[in-house]
Amino acid sequence: MSTIKKDPVLVVVQLSGGNDFMNTLIPYTSGIYHDSRPVVGIKAEDVLPSDVDDALGWHPQAAPLKKMFDAGEVAVVQGIGYPDSNRSHFRAMDIWHTCEPLKIGDEGWVGRLVRELDPQSHNVLTGVSFGQGLPRACALSGIPVTSVGDLDNYGLMTSIGDEGQRTKALEIFKGMYSGAVGTGIVMDYLSQTGLDVIKGADELKKAPAMYTSDVEYPESSIAKSLRDVARVHLADLGTRVFYTQHGGYDNHANEVPAHPRLLTDLTEAIQAFFTDLRSQNASEEIVMYVFTEFGRRIRDNASGTDHGTGGGAFIIGDHVKGGLYSEYPSLDPARWVHGEDLEHTIDFRGIYGTLLEQWMGVDPTHIVGGNFEQIHPFSV
C-alpha cells in the first residue's frame, strides 16, 4: 500500500479500439517484425531506442512518453491480456471492465473500487468519469460515479440557483416519465441519480473557477479530459478515481497516418498533465494507468492491423519504479496464438490487483474475482 501523505488517487486512461502495442514499443531489431509489417512497420532508423532493452524502441511520435520512461516514471506492462482472448471490441472491453471473461458481468471494477473507498456514498465525487457516457467499468448499482462530458457546462438544471427549486424541478421531471417507465426501484434510482447530479454539479462547478496554471495543454480530446482531471484534483473535492477515454485505435485501415497522430495526442497530453500537477505540488498522490482492450495482429493487412490478443499497458507516476515488467511476447511463429497473434504473458486482473492493493490500499480479491500474479512497480 502507498505510504504517501495524501490519499492515493488513480487516473485510468482507456485507449478504445485496440492500441497497436507492437508499434508503440517496437521490437525493431527483429527481422520477423519488419517482414510481418511491410506497410505499417516502423523503420529501424526512425525508432527511438530504449536504454533498458536494446531490442526494443519507442515509436517516434511517443517521444514524450519515452522521455518520462527514461526519467524512471513509466512502468511498461508487456504482454498484458488473459486466456482465450476475445477479439470483439464490445465483449473484450466488457471483460476488461467487469473482470468476467467467462460470463456477462454487471458490475464494473472501478464501481467496485469506489464502493470499497466510500461504502456509504458520502461523496458523489469519489469516482468521476470524463467523456461521453459512463463506461461499464464505472457502473455498479447503488454506487454513484459522476459522468462529465464538459466540465465547464456540467450539471442538470444548474441555471436554477435555489436547491429547493431544482429539487422540485426534478420531481416534475420524474412525474413526466413515471407513466411510461413506472414507479418503484427504477424511478427511485432516476430520482436519486438526479439528486446526485445536483450535488455533484454544485461541487464540480468550483473546479474551473479555482484553477490556474501556466501549462498549455495540446488541442486534443484526451488533453481536454486530462486537464479536467487536473482541475478537479486541484480543487480537492475528494475524488479518488478518475476515468478518461481516448478513442480511434481500431486501425484496420490507414494506420500509417492515424496511429502516429493518436500517439502524439496521447503522450503530449500525459506529459502536460504531469507537468501541470508537478508545478502545483499535486502529483505525488497520482498514479495513471493506461490500457486498451487488446493488441493487434502481428502481420499487417496492407493498410492497417486487425484485432489481436496480447498487448501493453502503462503505469505512470512520481512513485512508479520505471522499467519493463512481465515479458515482451515472443515473435517466434511457433508461439503465435491462432497462428497470427502475440501471446499474453500476464493477466490484466493481476495488474488491476497491483494497482488496487499496492497503490490504493484495498483488497483486490473480490474486485477482480480472484488472486492473480502481481508486479511490483511502486517505490513506496
C-alpha positions as CSV (number, residue, x, y, z in Angstrom):
1,M,0.0,0.0,0.0
2,S,1.1,3.6,-0.7
3,T,2.6,5.5,2.2
4,I,2.3,9.0,0.7
5,K,0.8,11.7,2.9
6,K,-2.3,12.3,0.9
7,D,-4.9,9.7,-0.1
8,P,-3.7,7.9,-3.2
9,V,-5.6,8.7,-6.4
10,L,-5.9,6.6,-9.6
11,V,-6.4,8.0,-13.1
12,V,-7.5,5.5,-15.7
13,V,-7.0,6.2,-19.4
14,Q,-8.8,3.8,-21.7
15,L,-7.5,3.6,-25.3
16,S,-10.6,2.4,-27.1
17,G,-10.3,0.3,-30.2
18,G,-7.2,-1.8,-29.5
19,N,-3.9,0.1,-29.4
20,D,-1.1,-1.4,-31.6
21,F,1.4,-2.2,-28.8
22,M,3.9,-3.6,-31.4
23,N,4.0,-0.2,-33.0
24,T,4.2,1.7,-29.7
25,L,7.1,-0.2,-28.0
26,I,8.7,-1.8,-31.1
27,P,10.8,-5.0,-31.4
28,Y,12.7,-3.1,-34.1
29,T,15.8,-5.4,-34.2
30,S,13.6,-8.4,-35.2
31,G,13.5,-9.4,-38.8
32,I,10.2,-11.1,-38.2
33,Y,8.7,-7.7,-37.1
34,H,9.8,-6.0,-40.3
35,D,8.9,-9.0,-42.6
36,S,5.4,-9.1,-41.0
37,R,4.7,-5.4,-41.3
38,P,5.9,-4.2,-44.7
39,V,3.3,-1.4,-44.7
40,V,2.8,-0.3,-41.1
41,G,6.2,-1.3,-39.6
42,I,8.4,1.5,-38.3
43,K,11.8,1.6,-39.9
44,A,14.7,0.8,-37.6
45,E,16.3,4.2,-38.2
46,D,13.2,6.0,-37.1
47,V,12.7,4.2,-33.8
48,L,13.7,5.8,-30.5
49,P,15.9,3.1,-28.9
50,S,15.3,2.1,-25.3
51,D,18.2,2.3,-22.8
52,V,16.7,-0.6,-20.9
53,D,16.4,-3.2,-23.7
54,D,18.4,-2.8,-26.9
55,A,15.9,-5.0,-28.8
56,L,13.1,-2.6,-28.2
57,G,12.4,1.1,-29.1
58,W,9.7,3.7,-29.0
59,H,7.6,5.0,-31.8
60,P,9.0,8.4,-32.7
61,Q,5.6,10.0,-32.0
62,A,5.7,8.7,-28.5
63,A,8.7,10.7,-27.6
64,P,7.1,12.5,-24.6
65,L,6.3,9.1,-23.0
66,K,9.8,7.8,-23.8
67,K,11.2,10.9,-22.0
68,M,9.1,10.1,-18.9
69,F,10.2,6.4,-19.2
70,D,13.9,7.4,-19.3
71,A,13.3,9.5,-16.2
72,G,12.0,6.4,-14.4
73,E,8.4,7.5,-14.2
74,V,6.8,4.8,-16.5
75,A,6.3,1.1,-15.9
76,V,5.5,-0.7,-19.2
77,V,3.4,-3.8,-18.7
78,Q,4.3,-6.1,-21.6
79,G,2.1,-8.8,-22.9
80,I,-1.0,-8.0,-20.9
81,G,-4.1,-9.9,-21.6
82,Y,-6.0,-13.0,-20.5
83,P,-6.5,-16.6,-21.6
84,D,-8.7,-17.2,-24.7
85,S,-8.8,-13.5,-25.5
86,N,-11.9,-12.3,-27.2
87,R,-11.4,-10.3,-30.4
88,S,-14.8,-8.5,-30.3
89,H,-14.4,-4.8,-29.2
90,F,-17.6,-4.9,-27.2
91,R,-17.1,-8.2,-25.5
92,A,-13.3,-7.6,-25.0
93,M,-13.9,-4.2,-23.4
94,D,-16.7,-5.7,-21.3
95,I,-14.3,-8.3,-20.0
96,W,-11.7,-5.7,-19.0
97,H,-14.4,-3.6,-17.4
98,T,-16.0,-6.3,-15.3
99,C,-13.2,-8.9,-14.9
100,E,-15.6,-11.5,-16.1
101,P,-14.2,-13.4,-19.1
102,L,-16.5,-16.4,-18.8
103,K,-19.8,-14.6,-18.3
104,I,-21.5,-11.3,-18.9
105,G,-20.8,-9.2,-15.8
106,D,-23.0,-6.4,-14.5
107,E,-20.5,-4.8,-12.0
108,G,-17.6,-2.6,-13.2
109,W,-14.2,-3.0,-11.4
110,V,-14.0,0.8,-10.9
111,G,-17.5,0.8,-9.4
112,R,-16.4,-1.9,-7.0
113,L,-13.4,0.1,-6.1
114,V,-15.5,3.2,-5.4
115,R,-17.7,1.1,-3.2
116,E,-14.7,0.0,-1.2
117,L,-13.4,3.5,-0.9
118,D,-16.8,5.1,0.0
119,P,-19.2,2.3,1.1
120,Q,-21.8,4.8,2.3
121,S,-21.6,7.0,-0.8
122,H,-20.9,10.1,1.3
123,N,-19.1,11.8,-1.6
124,V,-20.8,11.5,-5.0
125,L,-17.4,12.6,-6.5
126,T,-15.3,9.7,-5.1
127,G,-15.4,8.5,-8.7
128,V,-15.5,10.8,-11.7
129,S,-15.5,9.8,-15.4
130,F,-14.8,12.3,-18.2
131,G,-16.1,11.6,-21.6
132,Q,-19.3,10.6,-23.4
133,G,-21.4,8.2,-21.3
134,L,-20.5,6.2,-18.3
135,P,-18.1,3.2,-19.1
136,R,-19.2,-0.2,-17.9
137,A,-16.1,-0.2,-15.7
138,C,-17.7,2.5,-13.5
139,A,-21.2,1.0,-13.3
140,L,-22.4,-0.5,-10.1
141,S,-26.0,-0.4,-8.8
142,G,-26.3,2.0,-5.9
143,I,-22.8,3.4,-6.3
144,P,-22.6,6.9,-7.8
145,V,-19.8,7.6,-10.3
146,T,-20.2,11.1,-11.8
147,S,-20.1,11.2,-15.6
148,V,-18.9,14.5,-17.0
149,G,-18.9,15.4,-20.7
150,D,-17.9,19.0,-20.4
151,L,-16.7,20.3,-17.0
152,D,-17.4,23.9,-17.9
153,N,-21.0,23.2,-18.6
154,Y,-21.7,20.2,-16.4
155,G,-24.9,19.8,-14.4
156,L,-28.6,19.3,-14.5
157,M,-30.8,22.5,-14.3
158,T,-27.8,24.4,-13.0
159,S,-29.4,27.6,-14.1
160,I,-31.8,27.2,-11.2
161,G,-29.9,28.7,-8.3
162,D,-32.0,27.5,-5.4
163,E,-31.6,23.9,-4.4
164,G,-35.2,23.6,-3.3
165,Q,-36.4,24.8,-6.7
166,R,-34.1,22.5,-8.5
167,T,-35.3,19.5,-6.4
168,K,-38.9,20.5,-7.3
169,A,-38.0,20.7,-10.9
170,L,-36.5,17.2,-10.8
171,E,-39.7,15.9,-9.2
172,I,-41.7,17.4,-12.1
173,F,-39.2,15.8,-14.5
174,K,-39.7,12.5,-12.7
175,G,-43.5,12.9,-13.0
176,M,-43.3,13.4,-16.7
177,Y,-41.8,9.9,-17.2
178,S,-43.5,8.0,-14.4
179,G,-46.4,6.8,-16.6
180,A,-44.1,5.5,-19.2
181,V,-41.4,4.0,-17.0
182,G,-43.3,3.0,-13.9
183,T,-42.6,3.5,-10.2
184,G,-40.6,1.9,-7.6
185,I,-37.0,0.9,-7.9
186,V,-36.5,2.4,-11.4
187,M,-37.9,5.7,-10.6
188,D,-36.3,5.9,-7.2
189,Y,-33.0,5.3,-9.0
190,L,-33.7,8.0,-11.5
191,S,-34.6,10.4,-8.8
192,Q,-31.6,9.6,-6.7
193,T,-29.4,9.9,-9.8
194,G,-30.8,13.4,-10.4
195,L,-30.1,14.4,-6.8
196,D,-26.6,13.1,-7.1
197,V,-26.1,15.1,-10.3
198,I,-27.2,18.3,-8.5
199,K,-24.9,17.6,-5.6
200,G,-22.0,16.7,-7.9
201,A,-22.6,19.8,-10.1
202,D,-22.6,22.1,-7.2
203,E,-19.2,20.8,-6.2
204,L,-17.7,20.4,-9.7
205,K,-18.6,24.0,-10.7
206,K,-16.0,25.1,-8.2
207,A,-13.1,23.5,-10.0
208,P,-12.9,25.7,-13.1
209,A,-13.1,28.8,-11.0
210,M,-10.3,27.7,-8.7
211,Y,-8.0,26.5,-11.4
212,T,-5.0,28.5,-12.6
213,S,-2.0,27.1,-14.5
214,D,0.9,28.2,-16.7
215,V,0.9,24.9,-18.5
216,E,-0.6,24.9,-22.0
217,Y,-2.3,21.7,-22.9
218,P,-2.4,20.5,-26.5
219,E,-5.6,20.8,-28.6
220,S,-6.9,17.2,-28.4
221,S,-9.8,15.4,-26.7
222,I,-7.6,13.4,-24.4
223,A,-5.7,16.6,-23.4
224,K,-9.0,18.3,-22.6
225,S,-10.1,15.3,-20.4
226,L,-6.8,15.2,-18.5
227,R,-6.9,19.0,-18.0
228,D,-10.4,18.5,-16.5
229,V,-9.0,15.7,-14.3
230,A,-6.3,18.2,-13.1
231,R,-8.8,20.9,-12.4
232,V,-11.0,18.6,-10.3
233,H,-8.0,17.1,-8.5
234,L,-6.5,20.5,-7.7
235,A,-9.9,21.7,-6.4
236,D,-9.5,19.0,-3.6
237,L,-13.1,17.6,-3.9
238,G,-12.2,14.2,-2.6
239,T,-12.1,12.3,-5.9
240,R,-10.1,9.1,-5.6
241,V,-10.7,7.6,-9.0
242,F,-10.8,9.4,-12.4
243,Y,-11.7,7.6,-15.7
244,T,-11.0,9.0,-19.1
245,Q,-11.2,7.7,-22.7
246,H,-9.2,8.2,-25.9
247,G,-10.8,6.7,-29.0
248,G,-9.7,5.9,-32.5
249,Y,-7.3,3.0,-32.1
250,D,-9.2,0.5,-34.3
251,N,-6.8,0.9,-37.2
252,H,-7.8,-1.8,-39.6
253,A,-7.0,0.7,-42.4
254,N,-4.9,3.9,-42.7
255,E,-2.9,3.0,-39.6
256,V,0.2,4.8,-41.1
257,P,-1.3,8.3,-40.8
258,A,-3.7,7.5,-37.9
259,H,-1.7,5.8,-35.3
260,P,1.1,8.4,-35.1
261,R,-1.4,11.1,-34.6
262,L,-3.0,9.2,-31.7
263,L,0.3,8.6,-30.0
264,T,1.2,12.3,-30.4
265,D,-2.1,13.3,-28.8
266,L,-1.9,10.8,-26.0
267,T,1.7,11.2,-25.0
268,E,1.7,15.0,-25.2
269,A,-1.4,15.1,-23.1
270,I,0.1,12.8,-20.5
271,Q,3.2,14.9,-20.3
272,A,1.2,18.2,-20.0
273,F,-0.9,16.6,-17.2
274,F,2.0,15.6,-15.0
275,T,3.9,18.9,-15.8
276,D,0.8,20.8,-14.6
277,L,0.3,18.8,-11.4
278,R,4.1,18.9,-10.5
279,S,4.1,22.6,-11.0
280,Q,1.5,22.8,-8.3
281,N,2.9,20.2,-5.9
282,A,-0.1,17.9,-6.6
283,S,1.4,14.9,-8.4
284,E,2.8,12.7,-5.7
285,E,-0.6,11.2,-4.9
286,I,-1.4,10.4,-8.5
287,V,-0.8,7.2,-10.5
288,M,-2.1,6.9,-14.0
289,Y,-3.0,3.6,-15.7
290,V,-3.2,3.4,-19.5
291,F,-4.8,0.3,-21.1
292,T,-6.5,-1.0,-24.2
293,E,-8.8,-3.9,-24.8
294,F,-6.4,-5.9,-26.9
295,G,-3.3,-5.6,-29.1
296,R,-3.2,-6.1,-32.9
297,R,-2.2,-9.0,-35.1
298,I,1.5,-9.5,-35.9
299,R,1.1,-9.2,-39.6
300,D,-0.4,-6.1,-41.2
301,N,-3.2,-6.3,-43.7
302,A,-1.6,-4.0,-46.3
303,S,-3.3,-0.9,-44.8
304,G,-3.6,-1.5,-41.0
305,T,-3.8,-4.3,-38.5
306,D,-6.6,-6.4,-37.3
307,H,-7.7,-7.4,-33.8
308,G,-5.2,-9.4,-31.8
309,T,-4.6,-10.6,-28.3
310,G,-1.6,-9.7,-26.1
311,G,-1.0,-6.0,-25.8
312,G,0.6,-3.5,-23.5
313,A,-0.3,-1.1,-20.7
314,F,1.5,1.7,-18.8
315,I,1.6,2.7,-15.1
316,I,2.9,6.3,-14.7
317,G,3.6,8.5,-11.7
318,D,6.1,10.0,-9.3
319,H,6.2,6.9,-7.1
320,V,6.5,4.4,-10.0
321,K,9.7,2.4,-10.5
322,G,10.1,2.8,-14.2
323,G,11.1,-0.1,-16.4
324,L,9.8,-3.1,-18.3
325,Y,7.5,-5.5,-16.5
326,S,6.4,-9.1,-17.5
327,E,7.8,-10.4,-20.8
328,Y,7.5,-9.0,-24.3
329,P,5.6,-11.6,-26.2
330,S,7.7,-13.9,-28.3
331,L,7.9,-13.2,-32.0
332,D,8.7,-16.9,-32.7
333,P,6.0,-18.1,-35.1
334,A,5.8,-21.3,-33.2
335,R,4.3,-19.4,-30.2
336,W,1.9,-17.2,-32.1
337,V,-1.7,-17.5,-30.8
338,H,-4.1,-18.7,-33.6
339,G,-1.0,-18.6,-35.8
340,E,-1.1,-14.8,-36.0
341,D,-1.3,-13.1,-32.6
342,L,1.0,-12.2,-29.8
343,E,0.5,-14.4,-26.7
344,H,-0.3,-12.8,-23.4
345,T,2.3,-13.1,-20.7
346,I,0.5,-11.6,-17.7
347,D,-3.2,-11.4,-16.8
348,F,-4.8,-7.9,-16.7
349,R,-6.5,-8.8,-13.5
350,G,-3.1,-9.1,-11.8
351,I,-2.3,-5.6,-12.9
352,Y,-5.6,-4.3,-11.5
353,G,-4.7,-6.2,-8.3
354,T,-1.3,-4.4,-8.3
355,L,-2.9,-1.0,-8.5
356,L,-5.7,-1.8,-6.0
357,E,-3.6,-3.5,-3.3
358,Q,-0.2,-1.8,-3.7
359,W,-1.4,1.7,-4.6
360,M,-5.0,2.2,-3.4
361,G,-4.7,0.0,-0.4
362,V,-7.7,-2.2,-0.9
363,D,-8.1,-6.0,-1.1
364,P,-8.4,-6.8,-4.8
365,T,-9.8,-10.3,-4.5
366,H,-13.5,-9.5,-4.7
367,I,-12.9,-6.7,-7.2
368,V,-11.0,-8.7,-9.8
369,G,-12.6,-12.1,-9.0
370,G,-9.6,-14.0,-7.5
371,N,-5.9,-13.9,-6.9
372,F,-3.6,-13.2,-9.9
373,E,0.1,-12.6,-10.3
374,Q,1.1,-9.1,-9.5
375,I,4.1,-6.9,-10.4
376,H,5.9,-4.5,-8.1
377,P,6.1,-1.1,-9.9
378,F,6.0,1.2,-6.9
379,S,8.8,2.8,-4.9
380,V,6.6,3.3,-1.8
